[in-house]
Amino acid sequence: MRGRVFQDRGAAGELLGVAVGAAVAAAELVAPVVLGLPRGGVPVAAKVAEAISAPLDALFVRKLGVPNQPELAMGAIGEGGVVVVNHHVVALAHLYQHELSRIEARERVELERRIAHVRSHRPRQSIVDRSAIIVDDGIATGATIRAAVLVARASGVRDVTVATPVAPADVVDLLETEAERVVCLEQPEPFGSVGRWYRHFGPVSEAEVLELLTAAFTADRP
């Protein structure tokens, strides 16, 4: 297994924050805002936001997993009705359109529940005409992060930076065609799963996400 293994999401976020800081300085980004993908991306994003002294918020998207292989993404959905489909994965899984639509509708219910829960406690950070830095704890197929890029653009951002500790090289190449820049610390091959590149990769609770977002919002207020 070749590639750096991170201790946990916090440690990965600290290292990523250094790299993102260099990218922000080089690109002279306008009013950057860090957007973590719930749930696992938010602890990483919190460290990045702290490193570059930028506001932190969440960008809600949800992966569409293949039946019987839920960790394999065949697409993703996001706020504002955004849908990204990996047609290659759908074909390999021998899924019909009505099956895909049924899964999308089910996951949309859960996505809207999560949005309502967090936004009832933590107001949404305006990202209009700002530089969005979208952070996840790792990227496997790219479906979820691609949905996040579309959601951010639909929300009126000036430009998009994708930042992650680890992702496959071919996915990084794809993302570089869809975002203005990509910051990725490790591009190991073979990739496997995101959790493979962390020593500690436990689940992140909604309470932890809300706590991180609330703390950041409180710190940003005068």
ChimeraX commands (.cxc) that place a marker at each C-alpha (Angstrom):
marker #1 position 0.00,0.00,0.00 radius 0.5
marker #1 position 1.65,3.19,-1.19 radius 0.5
marker #1 position 0.57,6.60,0.09 radius 0.5
marker #1 position 0.38,8.52,3.34 radius 0.5
marker #1 position -2.08,7.31,5.97 radius 0.5
marker #1 position -3.61,10.07,8.08 radius 0.5
marker #1 position -4.13,9.72,11.83 radius 0.5
marker #1 position -7.69,11.05,11.76 radius 0.5
marker #1 position -9.82,13.73,10.11 radius 0.5
marker #1 position -8.50,16.49,12.37 radius 0.5
marker #1 position -4.87,15.71,11.57 radius 0.5
marker #1 position -5.67,15.48,7.87 radius 0.5
marker #1 position -7.46,18.83,8.05 radius 0.5
marker #1 position -4.46,20.53,9.63 radius 0.5
marker #1 position -2.18,19.30,6.84 radius 0.5
marker #1 position -4.74,20.19,4.19 radius 0.5
marker #1 position -5.11,23.65,5.69 radius 0.5
marker #1 position -1.45,24.39,5.01 radius 0.5
marker #1 position -1.78,23.37,1.37 radius 0.5
marker #1 position -5.05,25.28,0.92 radius 0.5
marker #1 position -3.46,28.35,2.50 radius 0.5
marker #1 position -0.73,28.30,-0.14 radius 0.5
marker #1 position -3.33,27.91,-2.90 radius 0.5
marker #1 position -5.43,30.78,-1.52 radius 0.5
marker #1 position -2.39,33.05,-1.41 radius 0.5
marker #1 position -1.27,32.14,-4.92 radius 0.5
marker #1 position -4.73,32.56,-6.48 radius 0.5
marker #1 position -5.66,35.67,-4.47 radius 0.5
marker #1 position -9.14,34.29,-3.83 radius 0.5
marker #1 position -11.96,36.73,-3.12 radius 0.5
marker #1 position -13.63,36.38,0.31 radius 0.5
marker #1 position -13.05,32.63,0.56 radius 0.5
marker #1 position -15.57,30.50,2.45 radius 0.5
marker #1 position -14.90,26.88,3.43 radius 0.5
marker #1 position -17.75,24.44,2.78 radius 0.5
marker #1 position -17.51,20.99,4.37 radius 0.5
marker #1 position -19.52,18.06,3.06 radius 0.5
marker #1 position -21.50,16.51,5.93 radius 0.5
marker #1 position -20.75,14.50,7.69 radius 0.5
marker #1 position -17.13,13.43,7.36 radius 0.5
marker #1 position -15.95,16.48,5.48 radius 0.5
marker #1 position -16.93,18.97,8.16 radius 0.5
marker #1 position -14.23,18.07,10.75 radius 0.5
marker #1 position -11.61,18.36,7.99 radius 0.5
marker #1 position -13.12,21.62,6.74 radius 0.5
marker #1 position -13.12,23.09,10.26 radius 0.5
marker #1 position -9.33,22.74,10.42 radius 0.5
marker #1 position -8.95,24.21,6.94 radius 0.5
marker #1 position -11.15,27.20,7.81 radius 0.5
marker #1 position -9.15,27.76,10.98 radius 0.5
marker #1 position -5.86,27.60,9.07 radius 0.5
marker #1 position -6.85,30.24,6.51 radius 0.5
marker #1 position -9.06,32.35,8.85 radius 0.5
marker #1 position -12.15,31.87,6.69 radius 0.5
marker #1 position -15.79,31.25,7.62 radius 0.5
marker #1 position -17.03,27.65,7.77 radius 0.5
marker #1 position -20.32,26.23,6.55 radius 0.5
marker #1 position -21.73,22.98,5.22 radius 0.5
marker #1 position -22.69,22.17,1.65 radius 0.5
marker #1 position -25.33,19.47,1.63 radius 0.5
marker #1 position -25.11,16.67,-0.91 radius 0.5
marker #1 position -25.94,12.98,-0.64 radius 0.5
marker #1 position -24.43,10.00,-2.40 radius 0.5
marker #1 position -26.64,7.58,-4.33 radius 0.5
marker #1 position -25.27,4.15,-3.48 radius 0.5
marker #1 position -25.65,1.03,-5.58 radius 0.5
marker #1 position -28.13,-1.42,-4.02 radius 0.5
marker #1 position -26.26,-4.11,-2.03 radius 0.5
marker #1 position -23.09,-2.02,-2.42 radius 0.5
marker #1 position -24.04,1.25,-0.68 radius 0.5
marker #1 position -20.44,2.47,-0.48 radius 0.5
marker #1 position -20.18,2.44,-4.29 radius 0.5
marker #1 position -21.58,5.71,-5.61 radius 0.5
marker #1 position -23.61,5.67,-8.79 radius 0.5
marker #1 position -24.42,9.35,-8.40 radius 0.5
marker #1 position -25.28,12.09,-5.94 radius 0.5
marker #1 position -27.91,14.71,-5.19 radius 0.5
marker #1 position -27.60,18.18,-3.70 radius 0.5
marker #1 position -29.49,21.25,-2.63 radius 0.5
marker #1 position -31.55,22.93,-5.31 radius 0.5
marker #1 position -32.51,19.70,-7.08 radius 0.5
marker #1 position -29.01,19.00,-8.43 radius 0.5
marker #1 position -28.44,15.41,-9.61 radius 0.5
marker #1 position -25.15,13.87,-10.84 radius 0.5
marker #1 position -25.24,10.32,-12.27 radius 0.5
marker #1 position -22.27,8.05,-12.97 radius 0.5
marker #1 position -23.74,6.25,-15.97 radius 0.5
marker #1 position -20.84,3.81,-16.15 radius 0.5
marker #1 position -21.53,2.57,-12.62 radius 0.5
marker #1 position -25.28,2.44,-13.28 radius 0.5
marker #1 position -24.68,0.29,-16.36 radius 0.5
marker #1 position -22.33,-2.06,-14.49 radius 0.5
marker #1 position -24.94,-2.44,-11.73 radius 0.5
marker #1 position -27.64,-3.27,-14.35 radius 0.5
marker #1 position -30.03,-0.68,-12.94 radius 0.5
marker #1 position -33.08,0.67,-14.74 radius 0.5
marker #1 position -34.15,4.31,-14.70 radius 0.5
marker #1 position -37.13,3.66,-12.44 radius 0.5
marker #1 position -34.82,2.03,-9.88 radius 0.5
marker #1 position -32.47,5.00,-9.97 radius 0.5
marker #1 position -35.41,7.40,-9.59 radius 0.5
marker #1 position -36.73,5.46,-6.59 radius 0.5
marker #1 position -33.36,5.60,-4.83 radius 0.5
marker #1 position -32.99,9.30,-5.63 radius 0.5
marker #1 position -36.43,10.08,-4.15 radius 0.5
marker #1 position -35.65,8.12,-0.98 radius 0.5
marker #1 position -32.29,9.83,-0.49 radius 0.5
marker #1 position -33.81,13.25,-1.21 radius 0.5
marker #1 position -36.06,12.84,1.82 radius 0.5
marker #1 position -33.06,12.19,4.07 radius 0.5
marker #1 position -31.09,15.06,2.52 radius 0.5
marker #1 position -33.89,17.53,3.17 radius 0.5
marker #1 position -34.22,16.26,6.75 radius 0.5
marker #1 position -30.53,16.92,7.40 radius 0.5
marker #1 position -30.70,20.38,5.85 radius 0.5
marker #1 position -33.72,21.33,7.96 radius 0.5
marker #1 position -32.11,20.05,11.16 radius 0.5
marker #1 position -28.86,21.97,10.75 radius 0.5
marker #1 position -30.36,25.16,9.32 radius 0.5
marker #1 position -32.83,25.40,12.19 radius 0.5
marker #1 position -29.83,25.87,14.50 radius 0.5
marker #1 position -27.15,27.31,12.24 radius 0.5
marker #1 position -28.01,29.98,9.61 radius 0.5
marker #1 position -26.66,29.43,6.12 radius 0.5
marker #1 position -23.50,31.35,5.24 radius 0.5
marker #1 position -23.95,33.52,2.14 radius 0.5
marker #1 position -21.62,32.34,-0.62 radius 0.5
marker #1 position -22.77,34.65,-3.41 radius 0.5
marker #1 position -19.82,36.11,-5.34 radius 0.5
marker #1 position -17.34,34.45,-2.99 radius 0.5
marker #1 position -14.60,31.89,-3.57 radius 0.5
marker #1 position -15.90,28.51,-2.40 radius 0.5
marker #1 position -13.46,25.96,-0.97 radius 0.5
marker #1 position -15.33,22.63,-0.92 radius 0.5
marker #1 position -13.80,20.09,1.47 radius 0.5
marker #1 position -14.36,16.37,1.95 radius 0.5
marker #1 position -12.43,13.82,4.00 radius 0.5
marker #1 position -11.67,11.85,0.85 radius 0.5
marker #1 position -12.96,11.31,-2.67 radius 0.5
marker #1 position -13.52,7.90,-4.25 radius 0.5
marker #1 position -15.63,8.09,-7.43 radius 0.5
marker #1 position -16.07,11.87,-7.44 radius 0.5
marker #1 position -19.87,11.76,-7.76 radius 0.5
marker #1 position -20.60,13.53,-4.48 radius 0.5
marker #1 position -17.99,16.24,-4.87 radius 0.5
marker #1 position -19.10,16.90,-8.46 radius 0.5
marker #1 position -22.64,17.45,-7.17 radius 0.5
marker #1 position -21.21,19.83,-4.57 radius 0.5
marker #1 position -19.44,21.84,-7.27 radius 0.5
marker #1 position -22.71,22.18,-9.19 radius 0.5
marker #1 position -24.60,23.20,-6.04 radius 0.5
marker #1 position -22.00,25.85,-5.24 radius 0.5
marker #1 position -22.10,27.29,-8.74 radius 0.5
marker #1 position -25.91,27.34,-8.70 radius 0.5
marker #1 position -25.67,29.30,-5.44 radius 0.5
marker #1 position -23.71,32.09,-7.14 radius 0.5
marker #1 position -20.10,31.53,-6.10 radius 0.5
marker #1 position -17.29,33.32,-7.93 radius 0.5
marker #1 position -15.06,30.25,-8.27 radius 0.5
marker #1 position -14.55,26.79,-6.80 radius 0.5
marker #1 position -11.61,25.08,-5.13 radius 0.5
marker #1 position -11.95,21.39,-4.26 radius 0.5
marker #1 position -9.79,20.33,-1.31 radius 0.5
marker #1 position -9.33,16.83,0.10 radius 0.5
marker #1 position -6.63,14.83,1.83 radius 0.5
marker #1 position -6.86,11.86,-0.55 radius 0.5
marker #1 position -8.34,10.89,-3.92 radius 0.5
marker #1 position -7.47,8.73,-6.95 radius 0.5
marker #1 position -5.36,10.46,-9.60 radius 0.5
marker #1 position -7.92,9.97,-12.36 radius 0.5
marker #1 position -10.66,11.55,-10.23 radius 0.5
marker #1 position -8.39,14.52,-9.48 radius 0.5
marker #1 position -7.84,14.92,-13.23 radius 0.5
marker #1 position -11.61,14.93,-13.79 radius 0.5
marker #1 position -12.24,17.45,-11.02 radius 0.5
marker #1 position -9.61,19.78,-12.46 radius 0.5
marker #1 position -11.87,20.16,-15.50 radius 0.5
marker #1 position -14.85,21.12,-13.33 radius 0.5
marker #1 position -13.30,23.29,-10.59 radius 0.5
marker #1 position -10.88,26.19,-10.90 radius 0.5
marker #1 position -8.37,24.32,-8.76 radius 0.5
marker #1 position -7.98,21.07,-6.82 radius 0.5
marker #1 position -5.87,20.65,-3.68 radius 0.5
marker #1 position -5.21,16.98,-2.90 radius 0.5
marker #1 position -2.46,15.82,-0.57 radius 0.5
marker #1 position -2.31,12.17,-1.65 radius 0.5
marker #1 position -3.26,10.36,-4.87 radius 0.5
marker #1 position -2.46,6.72,-4.08 radius 0.5
marker #1 position -2.88,3.83,-6.49 radius 0.5
marker #1 position -4.53,1.43,-6.06 radius 0.5
marker #1 position -6.99,3.56,-4.13 radius 0.5
marker #1 position -9.53,1.22,-2.55 radius 0.5
marker #1 position -11.77,3.09,-0.10 radius 0.5
marker #1 position -11.33,6.44,1.64 radius 0.5
marker #1 position -11.20,4.80,5.08 radius 0.5
marker #1 position -8.15,2.83,4.02 radius 0.5
marker #1 position -6.08,6.02,4.24 radius 0.5
marker #1 position -7.00,6.83,7.84 radius 0.5
marker #1 position -5.92,5.08,11.03 radius 0.5
marker #1 position -9.08,6.31,12.76 radius 0.5
marker #1 position -12.10,6.74,10.50 radius 0.5
marker #1 position -15.14,6.42,12.73 radius 0.5
marker #1 position -18.57,7.82,11.88 radius 0.5
marker #1 position -19.24,11.52,12.39 radius 0.5
marker #1 position -22.53,12.34,14.12 radius 0.5
marker #1 position -24.96,15.11,13.23 radius 0.5
marker #1 position -24.35,16.51,16.70 radius 0.5
marker #1 position -20.63,16.83,15.98 radius 0.5
marker #1 position -21.32,18.53,12.66 radius 0.5
marker #1 position -23.69,21.01,14.29 radius 0.5
marker #1 position -21.23,21.67,17.13 radius 0.5
marker #1 position -18.42,22.49,14.68 radius 0.5
marker #1 position -20.61,24.73,12.53 radius 0.5
marker #1 position -22.07,26.55,15.53 radius 0.5
marker #1 position -18.64,27.13,17.09 radius 0.5
marker #1 position -17.33,28.55,13.82 radius 0.5
marker #1 position -20.39,30.78,13.38 radius 0.5
marker #1 position -20.04,32.12,16.92 radius 0.5
marker #1 position -16.33,32.81,16.41 radius 0.5
marker #1 position -16.99,34.71,13.17 radius 0.5
marker #1 position -19.55,37.05,14.73 radius 0.5
marker #1 position -18.25,40.42,15.99 radius 0.5
marker link #1:1,2 radius 0.2
marker link #1:2,3 radius 0.2
marker link #1:3,4 radius 0.2
marker link #1:4,5 radius 0.2
marker link #1:5,6 radius 0.2
marker link #1:6,7 radius 0.2
marker link #1:7,8 radius 0.2
marker link #1:8,9 radius 0.2
marker link #1:9,10 radius 0.2
marker link #1:10,11 radius 0.2
marker link #1:11,12 radius 0.2
marker link #1:12,13 radius 0.2
marker link #1:13,14 radius 0.2
marker link #1:14,15 radius 0.2
marker link #1:15,16 radius 0.2
marker link #1:16,17 radius 0.2
marker link #1:17,18 radius 0.2
marker link #1:18,19 radius 0.2
marker link #1:19,20 radius 0.2
marker link #1:20,21 radius 0.2
marker link #1:21,22 radius 0.2
marker link #1:22,23 radius 0.2
marker link #1:23,24 radius 0.2
marker link #1:24,25 radius 0.2
marker link #1:25,26 radius 0.2
marker link #1:26,27 radius 0.2
marker link #1:27,28 radius 0.2
marker link #1:28,29 radius 0.2
marker link #1:29,30 radius 0.2
marker link #1:30,31 radius 0.2
marker link #1:31,32 radius 0.2
marker link #1:32,33 radius 0.2
marker link #1:33,34 radius 0.2
marker link #1:34,35 radius 0.2
marker link #1:35,36 radius 0.2
marker link #1:36,37 radius 0.2
marker link #1:37,38 radius 0.2
marker link #1:38,39 radius 0.2
marker link #1:39,40 radius 0.2
marker link #1:40,41 radius 0.2
marker link #1:41,42 radius 0.2
marker link #1:42,43 radius 0.2
marker link #1:43,44 radius 0.2
marker link #1:44,45 radius 0.2
marker link #1:45,46 radius 0.2
marker link #1:46,47 radius 0.2
marker link #1:47,48 radius 0.2
marker link #1:48,49 radius 0.2
marker link #1:49,50 radius 0.2
marker link #1:50,51 radius 0.2
marker link #1:51,52 radius 0.2
marker link #1:52,53 radius 0.2
marker link #1:53,54 radius 0.2
marker link #1:54,55 radius 0.2
marker link #1:55,56 radius 0.2
marker link #1:56,57 radius 0.2
marker link #1:57,58 radius 0.2
marker link #1:58,59 radius 0.2
marker link #1:59,60 radius 0.2
marker link #1:60,61 radius 0.2
marker link #1:61,62 radius 0.2
marker link #1:62,63 radius 0.2
marker link #1:63,64 radius 0.2
marker link #1:64,65 radius 0.2
marker link #1:65,66 radius 0.2
marker link #1:66,67 radius 0.2
marker link #1:67,68 radius 0.2
marker link #1:68,69 radius 0.2
marker link #1:69,70 radius 0.2
marker link #1:70,71 radius 0.2
marker link #1:71,72 radius 0.2
marker link #1:72,73 radius 0.2
marker link #1:73,74 radius 0.2
marker link #1:74,75 radius 0.2
marker link #1:75,76 radius 0.2
marker link #1:76,77 radius 0.2
marker link #1:77,78 radius 0.2
marker link #1:78,79 radius 0.2
marker link #1:79,80 radius 0.2
marker link #1:80,81 radius 0.2
marker link #1:81,82 radius 0.2
marker link #1:82,83 radius 0.2
marker link #1:83,84 radius 0.2
marker link #1:84,85 radius 0.2
marker link #1:85,86 radius 0.2
marker link #1:86,87 radius 0.2
marker link #1:87,88 radius 0.2
marker link #1:88,89 radius 0.2
marker link #1:89,90 radius 0.2
marker link #1:90,91 radius 0.2
marker link #1:91,92 radius 0.2
marker link #1:92,93 radius 0.2
marker link #1:93,94 radius 0.2
marker link #1:94,95 radius 0.2
marker link #1:95,96 radius 0.2
marker link #1:96,97 radius 0.2
marker link #1:97,98 radius 0.2
marker link #1:98,99 radius 0.2
marker link #1:99,100 radius 0.2
marker link #1:100,101 radius 0.2
marker link #1:101,102 radius 0.2
marker link #1:102,103 radius 0.2
marker link #1:103,104 radius 0.2
marker link #1:104,105 radius 0.2
marker link #1:105,106 radius 0.2
marker link #1:106,107 radius 0.2
marker link #1:107,108 radius 0.2
marker link #1:108,109 radius 0.2
marker link #1:109,110 radius 0.2
marker link #1:110,111 radius 0.2
marker link #1:111,112 radius 0.2
marker link #1:112,113 radius 0.2
marker link #1:113,114 radius 0.2
marker link #1:114,115 radius 0.2
marker link #1:115,116 radius 0.2
marker link #1:116,117 radius 0.2
marker link #1:117,118 radius 0.2
marker link #1:118,119 radius 0.2
marker link #1:119,120 radius 0.2
marker link #1:120,121 radius 0.2
marker link #1:121,122 radius 0.2
marker link #1:122,123 radius 0.2
marker link #1:123,124 radius 0.2
marker link #1:124,125 radius 0.2
marker link #1:125,126 radius 0.2
marker link #1:126,127 radius 0.2
marker link #1:127,128 radius 0.2
marker link #1:128,129 radius 0.2
marker link #1:129,130 radius 0.2
marker link #1:130,131 radius 0.2
marker link #1:131,132 radius 0.2
marker link #1:132,133 radius 0.2
marker link #1:133,134 radius 0.2
marker link #1:134,135 radius 0.2
marker link #1:135,136 radius 0.2
marker link #1:136,137 radius 0.2
marker link #1:137,138 radius 0.2
marker link #1:138,139 radius 0.2
marker link #1:139,140 radius 0.2
marker link #1:140,141 radius 0.2
marker link #1:141,142 radius 0.2
marker link #1:142,143 radius 0.2
marker link #1:143,144 radius 0.2
marker link #1:144,145 radius 0.2
marker link #1:145,146 radius 0.2
marker link #1:146,147 radius 0.2
marker link #1:147,148 radius 0.2
marker link #1:148,149 radius 0.2
marker link #1:149,150 radius 0.2
marker link #1:150,151 radius 0.2
marker link #1:151,152 radius 0.2
marker link #1:152,153 radius 0.2
marker link #1:153,154 radius 0.2
marker link #1:154,155 radius 0.2
marker link #1:155,156 radius 0.2
marker link #1:156,157 radius 0.2
marker link #1:157,158 radius 0.2
marker link #1:158,159 radius 0.2
marker link #1:159,160 radius 0.2
marker link #1:160,161 radius 0.2
marker link #1:161,162 radius 0.2
marker link #1:162,163 radius 0.2
marker link #1:163,164 radius 0.2
marker link #1:164,165 radius 0.2
marker link #1:165,166 radius 0.2
marker link #1:166,167 radius 0.2
marker link #1:167,168 radius 0.2
marker link #1:168,169 radius 0.2
marker link #1:169,170 radius 0.2
marker link #1:170,171 radius 0.2
marker link #1:171,172 radius 0.2
marker link #1:172,173 radius 0.2
marker link #1:173,174 radius 0.2
marker link #1:174,175 radius 0.2
marker link #1:175,176 radius 0.2
marker link #1:176,177 radius 0.2
marker link #1:177,178 radius 0.2
marker link #1:178,179 radius 0.2
marker link #1:179,180 radius 0.2
marker link #1:180,181 radius 0.2
marker link #1:181,182 radius 0.2
marker link #1:182,183 radius 0.2
marker link #1:183,184 radius 0.2
marker link #1:184,185 radius 0.2
marker link #1:185,186 radius 0.2
marker link #1:186,187 radius 0.2
marker link #1:187,188 radius 0.2
marker link #1:188,189 radius 0.2
marker link #1:189,190 radius 0.2
marker link #1:190,191 radius 0.2
marker link #1:191,192 radius 0.2
marker link #1:192,193 radius 0.2
marker link #1:193,194 radius 0.2
marker link #1:194,195 radius 0.2
marker link #1:195,196 radius 0.2
marker link #1:196,197 radius 0.2
marker link #1:197,198 radius 0.2
marker link #1:198,199 radius 0.2
marker link #1:199,200 radius 0.2
marker link #1:200,201 radius 0.2
marker link #1:201,202 radius 0.2
marker link #1:202,203 radius 0.2
marker link #1:203,204 radius 0.2
marker link #1:204,205 radius 0.2
marker link #1:205,206 radius 0.2
marker link #1:206,207 radius 0.2
marker link #1:207,208 radius 0.2
marker link #1:208,209 radius 0.2
marker link #1:209,210 radius 0.2
marker link #1:210,211 radius 0.2
marker link #1:211,212 radius 0.2
marker link #1:212,213 radius 0.2
marker link #1:213,214 radius 0.2
marker link #1:214,215 radius 0.2
marker link #1:215,216 radius 0.2
marker link #1:216,217 radius 0.2
marker link #1:217,218 radius 0.2
marker link #1:218,219 radius 0.2
marker link #1:219,220 radius 0.2
marker link #1:220,221 radius 0.2
marker link #1:221,222 radius 0.2
view
